[in-house]
Amino acid sequence: MNFLIKPYESVGLVQLGMTPKQVRRALKCSPSTFVNPDSFEISDHSGVLGLNIGYRAPNHLCDRILLFRPASPIFQNRSLLKRLSMEKL
């Protein structure tokens, strides 16, 4: 799945500041959810989408979005995973 990156705003349909419920509804999936017992932060993981989303306690709003294969991150109309690391954007 292609994920268009808008810095400090969104990655695909996931916007920073969304609740877990809003993210799950937007993605139409039920990711695996993990709770950090030390900080009570929540993170959702979807290997099918290649997505890991973190929610900061205490209000649990999305504050970080991590992408990995099979996700296809797009930034400035260029695929980030189909590039050599030394190529300029």
PDB file with one MODEL, atoms N, CA, C and O in Angstrom:
MODEL        1
ATOM      1  N   MET A   1       0.838  -1.178   0.000  1.00  0.00           N
ATOM      2  CA  MET A   1       0.000   0.000   0.000  1.00  0.00           C
ATOM      3  C   MET A   1       0.883   1.241   0.000  1.00  0.00           C
ATOM      4  O   MET A   1       1.867   1.305   0.736  1.00  0.00           O
ATOM      5  N   ASN A   2       0.539   2.214  -0.812  1.00  0.00           N
ATOM      6  CA  ASN A   2       1.272   3.472  -0.862  1.00  0.00           C
ATOM      7  C   ASN A   2       0.853   4.382   0.285  1.00  0.00           C
ATOM      8  O   ASN A   2      -0.335   4.516   0.579  1.00  0.00           O
ATOM      9  N   PHE A   3       1.829   5.002   0.926  1.00  0.00           N
ATOM     10  CA  PHE A   3       1.575   5.940   2.017  1.00  0.00           C
ATOM     11  C   PHE A   3       2.262   7.261   1.668  1.00  0.00           C
ATOM     12  O   PHE A   3       3.489   7.355   1.707  1.00  0.00           O
ATOM     13  N   LEU A   4       1.475   8.271   1.329  1.00  0.00           N
ATOM     14  CA  LEU A   4       2.006   9.590   1.019  1.00  0.00           C
ATOM     15  C   LEU A   4       2.377  10.289   2.322  1.00  0.00           C
ATOM     16  O   LEU A   4       1.537  10.457   3.207  1.00  0.00           O
ATOM     17  N   ILE A   5       3.641  10.696   2.433  1.00  0.00           N
ATOM     18  CA  ILE A   5       4.136  11.338   3.649  1.00  0.00           C
ATOM     19  C   ILE A   5       3.979  12.851   3.531  1.00  0.00           C
ATOM     20  O   ILE A   5       4.461  13.469   2.582  1.00  0.00           O
ATOM     21  N   LYS A   6       3.294  13.432   4.517  1.00  0.00           N
ATOM     22  CA  LYS A   6       3.194  14.888   4.657  1.00  0.00           C
ATOM     23  C   LYS A   6       3.834  15.210   6.008  1.00  0.00           C
ATOM     24  O   LYS A   6       3.205  15.013   7.047  1.00  0.00           O
ATOM     25  N   PRO A   7       5.076  15.701   6.006  1.00  0.00           N
ATOM     26  CA  PRO A   7       5.801  15.911   7.266  1.00  0.00           C
ATOM     27  C   PRO A   7       5.006  16.709   8.297  1.00  0.00           C
ATOM     28  O   PRO A   7       4.363  17.707   7.974  1.00  0.00           O
ATOM     29  N   TYR A   8       5.066  16.247   9.539  1.00  0.00           N
ATOM     30  CA  TYR A   8       4.416  16.861  10.692  1.00  0.00           C
ATOM     31  C   TYR A   8       2.891  16.895  10.564  1.00  0.00           C
ATOM     32  O   TYR A   8       2.223  17.624  11.297  1.00  0.00           O
ATOM     33  N   GLU A   9       2.338  16.105   9.630  1.00  0.00           N
ATOM     34  CA  GLU A   9       0.895  16.115   9.413  1.00  0.00           C
ATOM     35  C   GLU A   9       0.305  14.707   9.335  1.00  0.00           C
ATOM     36  O   GLU A   9      -0.526  14.325  10.159  1.00  0.00           O
ATOM     37  N   SER A  10       0.748  13.935   8.328  1.00  0.00           N
ATOM     38  CA  SER A  10       0.127  12.624   8.123  1.00  0.00           C
ATOM     39  C   SER A  10       1.010  11.692   7.308  1.00  0.00           C
ATOM     40  O   SER A  10       1.971  12.110   6.662  1.00  0.00           O
ATOM     41  N   VAL A  11       0.651  10.420   7.363  1.00  0.00           N
ATOM     42  CA  VAL A  11       1.233   9.378   6.517  1.00  0.00           C
ATOM     43  C   VAL A  11       0.043   8.585   5.985  1.00  0.00           C
ATOM     44  O   VAL A  11      -0.609   7.854   6.731  1.00  0.00           O
ATOM     45  N   GLY A  12      -0.233   8.736   4.698  1.00  0.00           N
ATOM     46  CA  GLY A  12      -1.425   8.115   4.133  1.00  0.00           C
ATOM     47  C   GLY A  12      -2.661   8.665   4.817  1.00  0.00           C
ATOM     48  O   GLY A  12      -2.823   9.879   4.937  1.00  0.00           O
ATOM     49  N   LEU A  13      -3.535   7.771   5.268  1.00  0.00           N
ATOM     50  CA  LEU A  13      -4.778   8.164   5.927  1.00  0.00           C
ATOM     51  C   LEU A  13      -4.604   8.442   7.415  1.00  0.00           C
ATOM     52  O   LEU A  13      -5.542   8.886   8.076  1.00  0.00           O
ATOM     53  N   VAL A  14      -3.416   8.185   7.946  1.00  0.00           N
ATOM     54  CA  VAL A  14      -3.161   8.353   9.383  1.00  0.00           C
ATOM     55  C   VAL A  14      -2.609   9.757   9.638  1.00  0.00           C
ATOM     56  O   VAL A  14      -1.571  10.145   9.102  1.00  0.00           O
ATOM     57  N   GLN A  15      -3.333  10.504  10.469  1.00  0.00           N
ATOM     58  CA  GLN A  15      -2.898  11.851  10.821  1.00  0.00           C
ATOM     59  C   GLN A  15      -2.372  11.866  12.248  1.00  0.00           C
ATOM     60  O   GLN A  15      -2.893  11.180  13.127  1.00  0.00           O
ATOM     61  N   LEU A  16      -1.343  12.651  12.457  1.00  0.00           N
ATOM     62  CA  LEU A  16      -0.854  12.840  13.824  1.00  0.00           C
ATOM     63  C   LEU A  16      -1.980  13.464  14.644  1.00  0.00           C
ATOM     64  O   LEU A  16      -2.695  14.340  14.159  1.00  0.00           O
ATOM     65  N   GLY A  17      -2.133  13.013  15.881  1.00  0.00           N
ATOM     66  CA  GLY A  17      -3.181  13.528  16.750  1.00  0.00           C
ATOM     67  C   GLY A  17      -4.456  12.690  16.746  1.00  0.00           C
ATOM     68  O   GLY A  17      -5.378  12.971  17.511  1.00  0.00           O
ATOM     69  N   MET A  18      -4.523  11.659  15.891  1.00  0.00           N
ATOM     70  CA  MET A  18      -5.699  10.786  15.863  1.00  0.00           C
ATOM     71  C   MET A  18      -5.678   9.831  17.054  1.00  0.00           C
ATOM     72  O   MET A  18      -4.617   9.504  17.585  1.00  0.00           O
ATOM     73  N   THR A  19      -6.859   9.393  17.463  1.00  0.00           N
ATOM     74  CA  THR A  19      -6.979   8.378  18.498  1.00  0.00           C
ATOM     75  C   THR A  19      -6.812   6.999  17.851  1.00  0.00           C
ATOM     76  O   THR A  19      -6.939   6.877  16.633  1.00  0.00           O
ATOM     77  N   PRO A  20      -6.528   5.956  18.648  1.00  0.00           N
ATOM     78  CA  PRO A  20      -6.434   4.616  18.069  1.00  0.00           C
ATOM     79  C   PRO A  20      -7.698   4.212  17.312  1.00  0.00           C
ATOM     80  O   PRO A  20      -7.618   3.594  16.251  1.00  0.00           O
ATOM     81  N   LYS A  21      -8.848   4.556  17.852  1.00  0.00           N
ATOM     82  CA  LYS A  21     -10.116   4.216  17.197  1.00  0.00           C
ATOM     83  C   LYS A  21     -10.230   4.889  15.832  1.00  0.00           C
ATOM     84  O   LYS A  21     -10.669   4.258  14.871  1.00  0.00           O
ATOM     85  N   GLN A  22      -9.843   6.157  15.734  1.00  0.00           N
ATOM     86  CA  GLN A  22      -9.887   6.881  14.464  1.00  0.00           C
ATOM     87  C   GLN A  22      -8.925   6.268  13.448  1.00  0.00           C
ATOM     88  O   GLN A  22      -9.254   6.151  12.267  1.00  0.00           O
ATOM     89  N   VAL A  23      -7.738   5.878  13.911  1.00  0.00           N
ATOM     90  CA  VAL A  23      -6.744   5.269  13.016  1.00  0.00           C
ATOM     91  C   VAL A  23      -7.263   3.945  12.477  1.00  0.00           C
ATOM     92  O   VAL A  23      -7.192   3.691  11.275  1.00  0.00           O
ATOM     93  N   ARG A  24      -7.780   3.109  13.351  1.00  0.00           N
ATOM     94  CA  ARG A  24      -8.288   1.792  12.933  1.00  0.00           C
ATOM     95  C   ARG A  24      -9.440   1.932  11.953  1.00  0.00           C
ATOM     96  O   ARG A  24      -9.543   1.161  10.998  1.00  0.00           O
ATOM     97  N   ARG A  25     -10.302   2.906  12.180  1.00  0.00           N
ATOM     98  CA  ARG A  25     -11.414   3.151  11.264  1.00  0.00           C
ATOM     99  C   ARG A  25     -10.903   3.632   9.899  1.00  0.00           C
ATOM    100  O   ARG A  25     -11.400   3.196   8.860  1.00  0.00           O
ATOM    101  N   ALA A  26      -9.923   4.518   9.904  1.00  0.00           N
ATOM    102  CA  ALA A  26      -9.367   5.043   8.650  1.00  0.00           C
ATOM    103  C   ALA A  26      -8.686   3.947   7.838  1.00  0.00           C
ATOM    104  O   ALA A  26      -8.818   3.902   6.615  1.00  0.00           O
ATOM    105  N   LEU A  27      -7.957   3.063   8.519  1.00  0.00           N
ATOM    106  CA  LEU A  27      -7.217   1.996   7.836  1.00  0.00           C
ATOM    107  C   LEU A  27      -8.075   0.763   7.550  1.00  0.00           C
ATOM    108  O   LEU A  27      -7.679  -0.111   6.778  1.00  0.00           O
ATOM    109  N   LYS A  28      -9.252   0.700   8.177  1.00  0.00           N
ATOM    110  CA  LYS A  28     -10.151  -0.450   8.005  1.00  0.00           C
ATOM    111  C   LYS A  28      -9.447  -1.766   8.352  1.00  0.00           C
ATOM    112  O   LYS A  28      -9.522  -2.744   7.608  1.00  0.00           O
ATOM    113  N   CYS A  29      -8.765  -1.763   9.496  1.00  0.00           N
ATOM    114  CA  CYS A  29      -8.076  -2.972   9.938  1.00  0.00           C
ATOM    115  C   CYS A  29      -8.048  -3.029  11.455  1.00  0.00           C
ATOM    116  O   CYS A  29      -8.317  -2.038  12.134  1.00  0.00           O
ATOM    117  N   SER A  30      -7.723  -4.188  11.970  1.00  0.00           N
ATOM    118  CA  SER A  30      -7.575  -4.388  13.412  1.00  0.00           C
ATOM    119  C   SER A  30      -6.139  -4.808  13.696  1.00  0.00           C
ATOM    120  O   SER A  30      -5.835  -6.001  13.707  1.00  0.00           O
ATOM    121  N   PRO A  31      -5.255  -3.844  13.925  1.00  0.00           N
ATOM    122  CA  PRO A  31      -3.851  -4.183  14.182  1.00  0.00           C
ATOM    123  C   PRO A  31      -3.667  -4.817  15.550  1.00  0.00           C
ATOM    124  O   PRO A  31      -4.556  -4.765  16.400  1.00  0.00           O
ATOM    125  N   SER A  32      -2.507  -5.411  15.749  1.00  0.00           N
ATOM    126  CA  SER A  32      -2.130  -5.907  17.075  1.00  0.00           C
ATOM    127  C   SER A  32      -1.794  -4.696  17.938  1.00  0.00           C
ATOM    128  O   SER A  32      -1.095  -3.788  17.489  1.00  0.00           O
ATOM    129  N   THR A  33      -2.283  -4.680  19.158  1.00  0.00           N
ATOM    130  CA  THR A  33      -2.059  -3.551  20.055  1.00  0.00           C
ATOM    131  C   THR A  33      -1.180  -3.983  21.217  1.00  0.00           C
ATOM    132  O   THR A  33      -1.375  -5.051  21.796  1.00  0.00           O
ATOM    133  N   PHE A  34      -0.214  -3.144  21.551  1.00  0.00           N
ATOM    134  CA  PHE A  34       0.700  -3.392  22.659  1.00  0.00           C
ATOM    135  C   PHE A  34       0.664  -2.200  23.611  1.00  0.00           C
ATOM    136  O   PHE A  34       0.586  -1.051  23.175  1.00  0.00           O
ATOM    137  N   VAL A  35       0.721  -2.478  24.904  1.00  0.00           N
ATOM    138  CA  VAL A  35       0.765  -1.427  25.912  1.00  0.00           C
ATOM    139  C   VAL A  35       2.080  -1.550  26.661  1.00  0.00           C
ATOM    140  O   VAL A  35       2.404  -2.621  27.174  1.00  0.00           O
ATOM    141  N   ASN A  36       2.841  -0.463  26.728  1.00  0.00           N
ATOM    142  CA  ASN A  36       4.085  -0.439  27.486  1.00  0.00           C
ATOM    143  C   ASN A  36       3.729  -0.275  28.965  1.00  0.00           C
ATOM    144  O   ASN A  36       3.203   0.768  29.353  1.00  0.00           O
ATOM    145  N   PRO A  37       4.005  -1.285  29.797  1.00  0.00           N
ATOM    146  CA  PRO A  37       3.605  -1.208  31.205  1.00  0.00           C
ATOM    147  C   PRO A  37       4.348  -0.131  31.997  1.00  0.00           C
ATOM    148  O   PRO A  37       3.871   0.304  33.046  1.00  0.00           O
ATOM    149  N   ASP A  38       5.504   0.300  31.508  1.00  0.00           N
ATOM    150  CA  ASP A  38       6.267   1.327  32.221  1.00  0.00           C
ATOM    151  C   ASP A  38       5.740   2.728  31.951  1.00  0.00           C
ATOM    152  O   ASP A  38       5.756   3.578  32.841  1.00  0.00           O
ATOM    153  N   SER A  39       5.276   2.974  30.736  1.00  0.00           N
ATOM    154  CA  SER A  39       4.849   4.326  30.383  1.00  0.00           C
ATOM    155  C   SER A  39       3.366   4.414  30.026  1.00  0.00           C
ATOM    156  O   SER A  39       2.825   5.510  29.877  1.00  0.00           O
ATOM    157  N   PHE A  40       2.713   3.266  29.889  1.00  0.00           N
ATOM    158  CA  PHE A  40       1.305   3.191  29.494  1.00  0.00           C
ATOM    159  C   PHE A  40       1.058   3.726  28.086  1.00  0.00           C
ATOM    160  O   PHE A  40      -0.078   4.040  27.731  1.00  0.00           O
ATOM    161  N   GLU A  41       2.115   3.830  27.287  1.00  0.00           N
ATOM    162  CA  GLU A  41       1.934   4.205  25.897  1.00  0.00           C
ATOM    163  C   GLU A  41       1.430   3.002  25.121  1.00  0.00           C
ATOM    164  O   GLU A  41       1.750   1.858  25.443  1.00  0.00           O
ATOM    165  N   ILE A  42       0.643   3.274  24.099  1.00  0.00           N
ATOM    166  CA  ILE A  42       0.062   2.226  23.258  1.00  0.00           C
ATOM    167  C   ILE A  42       0.733   2.277  21.895  1.00  0.00           C
ATOM    168  O   ILE A  42       1.099   3.348  21.411  1.00  0.00           O
ATOM    169  N   SER A  43       0.892   1.113  21.282  1.00  0.00           N
ATOM    170  CA  SER A  43       1.326   1.091  19.880  1.00  0.00           C
ATOM    171  C   SER A  43       0.538   0.021  19.141  1.00  0.00           C
ATOM    172  O   SER A  43       0.273  -1.058  19.670  1.00  0.00           O
ATOM    173  N   ASP A  44       0.172   0.344  17.914  1.00  0.00           N
ATOM    174  CA  ASP A  44      -0.525  -0.580  17.027  1.00  0.00           C
ATOM    175  C   ASP A  44       0.452  -1.050  15.970  1.00  0.00           C
ATOM    176  O   ASP A  44       1.252  -0.266  15.461  1.00  0.00           O
ATOM    177  N   HIS A  45       0.387  -2.330  15.639  1.00  0.00           N
ATOM    178  CA  HIS A  45       1.290  -2.913  14.656  1.00  0.00           C
ATOM    179  C   HIS A  45       0.477  -3.693  13.629  1.00  0.00           C
ATOM    180  O   HIS A  45      -0.359  -4.522  13.990  1.00  0.00           O
ATOM    181  N   SER A  46       0.726  -3.424  12.339  1.00  0.00           N
ATOM    182  CA  SER A  46       0.100  -4.186  11.263  1.00  0.00           C
ATOM    183  C   SER A  46       1.181  -4.629  10.290  1.00  0.00           C
ATOM    184  O   SER A  46       1.671  -3.831   9.491  1.00  0.00           O
ATOM    185  N   GLY A  47       1.552  -5.902  10.357  1.00  0.00           N
ATOM    186  CA  GLY A  47       2.543  -6.440   9.438  1.00  0.00           C
ATOM    187  C   GLY A  47       2.025  -6.501   8.012  1.00  0.00           C
ATOM    188  O   GLY A  47       2.802  -6.400   7.063  1.00  0.00           O
ATOM    189  N   VAL A  48       0.715  -6.665   7.854  1.00  0.00           N
ATOM    190  CA  VAL A  48       0.108  -6.727   6.517  1.00  0.00           C
ATOM    191  C   VAL A  48       0.264  -5.394   5.792  1.00  0.00           C
ATOM    192  O   VAL A  48       0.535  -5.360   4.591  1.00  0.00           O
ATOM    193  N   LEU A  49       0.088  -4.283   6.536  1.00  0.00           N
ATOM    194  CA  LEU A  49       0.213  -2.952   5.932  1.00  0.00           C
ATOM    195  C   LEU A  49       1.642  -2.411   6.002  1.00  0.00           C
ATOM    196  O   LEU A  49       1.986  -1.489   5.262  1.00  0.00           O
ATOM    197  N   GLY A  50       2.474  -2.968   6.877  1.00  0.00           N
ATOM    198  CA  GLY A  50       3.826  -2.451   7.072  1.00  0.00           C
ATOM    199  C   GLY A  50       3.811  -1.160   7.867  1.00  0.00           C
ATOM    200  O   GLY A  50       4.448  -0.174   7.495  1.00  0.00           O
ATOM    201  N   LEU A  51       3.070  -1.183   8.974  1.00  0.00           N
ATOM    202  CA  LEU A  51       2.802   0.041   9.714  1.00  0.00           C
ATOM    203  C   LEU A  51       2.879  -0.197  11.214  1.00  0.00           C
ATOM    204  O   LEU A  51       2.383  -1.206  11.716  1.00  0.00           O
ATOM    205  N   ASN A  52       3.506   0.738  11.928  1.00  0.00           N
ATOM    206  CA  ASN A  52       3.550   0.728  13.380  1.00  0.00           C
ATOM    207  C   ASN A  52       3.222   2.145  13.836  1.00  0.00           C
ATOM    208  O   ASN A  52       3.889   3.101  13.440  1.00  0.00           O
ATOM    209  N   ILE A  53       2.192   2.276  14.669  1.00  0.00           N
ATOM    210  CA  ILE A  53       1.720   3.597  15.084  1.00  0.00           C
ATOM    211  C   ILE A  53       1.814   3.703  16.597  1.00  0.00           C
ATOM    212  O   ILE A  53       1.363   2.810  17.315  1.00  0.00           O
ATOM    213  N   GLY A  54       2.396   4.787  17.083  1.00  0.00           N
ATOM    214  CA  GLY A  54       2.539   5.005  18.517  1.00  0.00           C
ATOM    215  C   GLY A  54       1.619   6.098  19.009  1.00  0.00           C
ATOM    216  O   GLY A  54       1.397   7.103  18.334  1.00  0.00           O
ATOM    217  N   TYR A  55       1.081   5.877  20.219  1.00  0.00           N
ATOM    218  CA  TYR A  55       0.170   6.833  20.852  1.00  0.00           C
ATOM    219  C   TYR A  55       0.727   7.177  22.227  1.00  0.00           C
ATOM    220  O   TYR A  55       0.945   6.296  23.059  1.00  0.00           O
ATOM    221  N   ARG A  56       0.952   8.448  22.451  1.00  0.00           N
ATOM    222  CA  ARG A  56       1.558   8.894  23.713  1.00  0.00           C
ATOM    223  C   ARG A  56       0.509   8.990  24.819  1.00  0.00           C
ATOM    224  O   ARG A  56      -0.592   9.498  24.606  1.00  0.00           O
ATOM    225  N   ALA A  57       0.872   8.488  26.012  1.00  0.00           N
ATOM    226  CA  ALA A  57       0.011   8.608  27.195  1.00  0.00           C
ATOM    227  C   ALA A  57       0.082  10.056  27.681  1.00  0.00           C
ATOM    228  O   ALA A  57       1.081  10.715  27.394  1.00  0.00           O
ATOM    229  N   PRO A  58      -0.879  10.581  28.375  1.00  0.00           N
ATOM    230  CA  PRO A  58      -2.052   9.913  28.914  1.00  0.00           C
ATOM    231  C   PRO A  58      -3.266   9.938  27.984  1.00  0.00           C
ATOM    232  O   PRO A  58      -4.196   9.158  28.185  1.00  0.00           O
ATOM    233  N   ASN A  59      -3.284  10.811  26.972  1.00  0.00           N
ATOM    234  CA  ASN A  59      -4.496  10.912  26.143  1.00  0.00           C
ATOM    235  C   ASN A  59      -4.484   9.984  24.932  1.00  0.00           C
ATOM    236  O   ASN A  59      -5.485   9.895  24.221  1.00  0.00           O
ATOM    237  N   HIS A  60      -3.392   9.304  24.685  1.00  0.00           N
ATOM    238  CA  HIS A  60      -3.255   8.307  23.622  1.00  0.00           C
ATOM    239  C   HIS A  60      -3.621   8.855  22.243  1.00  0.00           C
ATOM    240  O   HIS A  60      -4.503   8.330  21.565  1.00  0.00           O
ATOM    241  N   LEU A  61      -2.927   9.919  21.845  1.00  0.00           N
ATOM    242  CA  LEU A  61      -3.068  10.457  20.493  1.00  0.00           C
ATOM    243  C   LEU A  61      -1.838  10.067  19.690  1.00  0.00           C
ATOM    244  O   LEU A  61      -0.732  10.014  20.228  1.00  0.00           O
ATOM    245  N   CYS A  62      -2.027   9.798  18.413  1.00  0.00           N
ATOM    246  CA  CYS A  62      -0.934   9.378  17.530  1.00  0.00           C
ATOM    247  C   CYS A  62       0.167  10.432  17.511  1.00  0.00           C
ATOM    248  O   CYS A  62      -0.086  11.600  17.217  1.00  0.00           O
ATOM    249  N   ASP A  63       1.398  10.010  17.829  1.00  0.00           N
ATOM    250  CA  ASP A  63       2.514  10.948  17.787  1.00  0.00           C
ATOM    251  C   ASP A  63       3.688  10.421  16.965  1.00  0.00           C
ATOM    252  O   ASP A  63       4.688  11.120  16.803  1.00  0.00           O
ATOM    253  N   ARG A  64       3.578   9.183  16.437  1.00  0.00           N
ATOM    254  CA  ARG A  64       4.648   8.659  15.583  1.00  0.00           C
ATOM    255  C   ARG A  64       4.087   7.554  14.692  1.00  0.00           C
ATOM    256  O   ARG A  64       3.229   6.765  15.087  1.00  0.00           O
ATOM    257  N   ILE A  65       4.614   7.539  13.478  1.00  0.00           N
ATOM    258  CA  ILE A  65       4.174   6.570  12.474  1.00  0.00           C
ATOM    259  C   ILE A  65       5.418   5.983  11.823  1.00  0.00           C
ATOM    260  O   ILE A  65       6.226   6.714  11.250  1.00  0.00           O
ATOM    261  N   LEU A  66       5.573   4.677  11.907  1.00  0.00           N
ATOM    262  CA  LEU A  66       6.731   3.998  11.343  1.00  0.00           C
ATOM    263  C   LEU A  66       6.269   3.094  10.203  1.00  0.00           C
ATOM    264  O   LEU A  66       5.252   2.411  10.316  1.00  0.00           O
ATOM    265  N   LEU A  67       7.016   3.095   9.119  1.00  0.00           N
ATOM    266  CA  LEU A  67       6.686   2.276   7.953  1.00  0.00           C
ATOM    267  C   LEU A  67       7.791   1.276   7.672  1.00  0.00           C
ATOM    268  O   LEU A  67       8.970   1.564   7.878  1.00  0.00           O
ATOM    269  N   PHE A  68       7.407   0.111   7.206  1.00  0.00           N
ATOM    270  CA  PHE A  68       8.352  -0.928   6.798  1.00  0.00           C
ATOM    271  C   PHE A  68       7.679  -1.745   5.704  1.00  0.00           C
ATOM    272  O   PHE A  68       6.470  -1.644   5.500  1.00  0.00           O
ATOM    273  N   ARG A  69       8.465  -2.552   5.004  1.00  0.00           N
ATOM    274  CA  ARG A  69       7.867  -3.367   3.941  1.00  0.00           C
ATOM    275  C   ARG A  69       6.781  -4.257   4.509  1.00  0.00           C
ATOM    276  O   ARG A  69       6.971  -4.844   5.574  1.00  0.00           O
ATOM    277  N   PRO A  70       5.658  -4.375   3.839  1.00  0.00           N
ATOM    278  CA  PRO A  70       5.341  -4.107   2.455  1.00  0.00           C
ATOM    279  C   PRO A  70       4.823  -2.695   2.165  1.00  0.00           C
ATOM    280  O   PRO A  70       4.427  -2.422   1.032  1.00  0.00           O
ATOM    281  N   ALA A  71       4.811  -1.792   3.145  1.00  0.00           N
ATOM    282  CA  ALA A  71       4.375  -0.418   2.877  1.00  0.00           C
ATOM    283  C   ALA A  71       5.287   0.225   1.843  1.00  0.00           C
ATOM    284  O   ALA A  71       6.462  -0.119   1.721  1.00  0.00           O
ATOM    285  N   SER A  72       4.719   1.159   1.109  1.00  0.00           N
ATOM    286  CA  SER A  72       5.492   1.899   0.119  1.00  0.00           C
ATOM    287  C   SER A  72       5.379   3.390   0.436  1.00  0.00           C
ATOM    288  O   SER A  72       4.449   4.049  -0.029  1.00  0.00           O
ATOM    289  N   PRO A  73       6.324   3.936   1.229  1.00  0.00           N
ATOM    290  CA  PRO A  73       6.264   5.354   1.566  1.00  0.00           C
ATOM    291  C   PRO A  73       6.628   6.234   0.368  1.00  0.00           C
ATOM    292  O   PRO A  73       7.605   5.981  -0.337  1.00  0.00           O
ATOM    293  N   ILE A  74       5.820   7.269   0.158  1.00  0.00           N
ATOM    294  CA  ILE A  74       6.021   8.203  -0.947  1.00  0.00           C
ATOM    295  C   ILE A  74       6.263   9.588  -0.352  1.00  0.00           C
ATOM    296  O   ILE A  74       5.462  10.073   0.448  1.00  0.00           O
ATOM    297  N   PHE A  75       7.360  10.219  -0.742  1.00  0.00           N
ATOM    298  CA  PHE A  75       7.675  11.568  -0.275  1.00  0.00           C
ATOM    299  C   PHE A  75       8.087  12.401  -1.476  1.00  0.00           C
ATOM    300  O   PHE A  75       8.971  12.013  -2.239  1.00  0.00           O
ATOM    301  N   GLN A  76       7.441  13.548  -1.638  1.00  0.00           N
ATOM    302  CA  GLN A  76       7.694  14.430  -2.785  1.00  0.00           C
ATOM    303  C   GLN A  76       7.593  13.652  -4.095  1.00  0.00           C
ATOM    304  O   GLN A  76       8.441  13.781  -4.978  1.00  0.00           O
ATOM    305  N   ASN A  77       6.543  12.846  -4.201  1.00  0.00           N
ATOM    306  CA  ASN A  77       6.242  12.044  -5.398  1.00  0.00           C
ATOM    307  C   ASN A  77       7.321  11.020  -5.747  1.00  0.00           C
ATOM    308  O   ASN A  77       7.424  10.597  -6.898  1.00  0.00           O
ATOM    309  N   ARG A  78       8.117  10.624  -4.767  1.00  0.00           N
ATOM    310  CA  ARG A  78       9.153   9.609  -4.993  1.00  0.00           C
ATOM    311  C   ARG A  78       9.044   8.504  -3.954  1.00  0.00           C
ATOM    312  O   ARG A  78       8.823   8.766  -2.772  1.00  0.00           O
ATOM    313  N   SER A  79       9.200   7.287  -4.402  1.00  0.00           N
ATOM    314  CA  SER A  79       9.188   6.147  -3.497  1.00  0.00           C
ATOM    315  C   SER A  79      10.488   6.119  -2.704  1.00  0.00           C
ATOM    316  O   SER A  79      11.573   6.189  -3.282  1.00  0.00           O
ATOM    317  N   LEU A  80      10.382   6.017  -1.393  1.00  0.00           N
ATOM    318  CA  LEU A  80      11.589   6.015  -0.556  1.00  0.00           C
ATOM    319  C   LEU A  80      12.256   4.648  -0.485  1.00  0.00           C
ATOM    320  O   LEU A  80      13.466   4.568  -0.273  1.00  0.00           O
ATOM    321  N   LEU A  81      11.495   3.574  -0.656  1.00  0.00           N
ATOM    322  CA  LEU A  81      12.084   2.243  -0.536  1.00  0.00           C
ATOM    323  C   LEU A  81      12.668   1.721  -1.845  1.00  0.00           C
ATOM    324  O   LEU A  81      13.331   0.684  -1.851  1.00  0.00           O
ATOM    325  N   LYS A  82      12.436   2.410  -2.936  1.00  0.00           N
ATOM    326  CA  LYS A  82      12.962   1.961  -4.222  1.00  0.00           C
ATOM    327  C   LYS A  82      14.120   2.844  -4.669  1.00  0.00           C
ATOM    328  O   LYS A  82      14.328   3.055  -5.864  1.00  0.00           O
ATOM    329  N   ARG A  83      14.872   3.359  -3.698  1.00  0.00           N
ATOM    330  CA  ARG A  83      15.962   4.275  -3.974  1.00  0.00           C
ATOM    331  C   ARG A  83      17.245   3.752  -3.341  1.00  0.00           C
ATOM    332  O   ARG A  83      17.216   2.999  -2.368  1.00  0.00           O
ATOM    333  N   LEU A  84      18.346   4.160  -3.901  1.00  0.00           N
ATOM    334  CA  LEU A  84      19.622   3.909  -3.255  1.00  0.00           C
ATOM    335  C   LEU A  84      19.787   4.929  -2.137  1.00  0.00           C
ATOM    336  O   LEU A  84      19.369   6.077  -2.289  1.00  0.00           O
ATOM    337  N   SER A  85      20.380   4.540  -1.032  1.00  0.00           N
ATOM    338  CA  SER A  85      20.499   5.443   0.112  1.00  0.00           C
ATOM    339  C   SER A  85      21.300   6.703  -0.207  1.00  0.00           C
ATOM    340  O   SER A  85      21.141   7.720   0.467  1.00  0.00           O
ATOM    341  N   MET A  86      22.150   6.649  -1.215  1.00  0.00           N
ATOM    342  CA  MET A  86      22.961   7.825  -1.523  1.00  0.00           C
ATOM    343  C   MET A  86      22.271   8.767  -2.517  1.00  0.00           C
ATOM    344  O   MET A  86      22.787   9.851  -2.788  1.00  0.00           O
ATOM    345  N   GLU A  87      21.117   8.372  -3.062  1.00  0.00           N
ATOM    346  CA  GLU A  87      20.411   9.236  -3.997  1.00  0.00           C
ATOM    347  C   GLU A  87      19.791  10.411  -3.275  1.00  0.00           C
ATOM    348  O   GLU A  87      19.298  10.278  -2.154  1.00  0.00           O
ATOM    349  N   LYS A  88      19.817  11.549  -3.914  1.00  0.00           N
ATOM    350  CA  LYS A  88      19.171  12.744  -3.356  1.00  0.00           C
ATOM    351  C   LYS A  88      17.697  12.715  -3.686  1.00  0.00           C
ATOM    352  O   LYS A  88      17.280  12.153  -4.698  1.00  0.00           O
ATOM    353  N   LEU A  89      16.898  13.343  -2.798  1.00  0.00           N
ATOM    354  CA  LEU A  89      15.473  13.484  -3.095  1.00  0.00           C
ATOM    355  C   LEU A  89      15.316  14.563  -4.074  1.00  0.00           C
ATOM    356  O   LEU A  89      14.195  14.869  -4.481  1.00  0.00           O
TER     357      LEU A  89
ENDMDL
END
